[in-house]
Amino acid sequence: MNYKLSEKEIEMVLRSGVDARVRYFIHKVADWECLWLMCDDQDNLVTAYDATNKECILVWPFEEYANMFFNGFEEKKLVKKIEVHDFLRGYIDKLIESNIYVFIFQDMESHGALVKADVFQHMMEDELVKYGDYGDKSCIPKSRMWKLDPIAKNWINSKFVKNS
């Protein structure tokens, strides 16, 4: 079953601030159990750099938002849908190991929330527990349990740099 975004929802979400978009992202990804990533034509994840030169991957809650973001690029960028549990099991450790950040849900001006991969992992795990998709909270170490609001103060409100 696919979620159909309404024009009103798209417009409202794109007009909201970074904090609201991140909350929307976390909720929708946990609810629909998938996210969208930038990849190349061989399905390899593509990294980018933000304005502070931090290497990152770009993520969106729905394909429509990702495609809107890439609308201004000359060459066609590809986005790939991945199941959230597969992402957390198969990619997150490598991102943490490589110090690659996660750039969450850019708006049309390319602003988004840049978070460390381990913070992204904790955000998703915390939300997935609420949906019953991550067992009980005992599977997440106490040191990794946190609330969204305090961590938001540490987000880097960043801007993705489009290469010309």
Secondary structure, DSSP 8 states (H G I E B T S, - for coil): ------HHHHHHHHHS-HHHHHHHHHHHHHHHTEEEEEE-TTS-B--EEBTT--EEEEEESSHHHHHHHGGG-SS--EEEEEEHHHHHHHTHHHHHHTT-EEEE---TTSEEEEE-HHHHHHHHHHHHHHTT-S--GGGS-GGG---HHHHHTT-EEEEB----
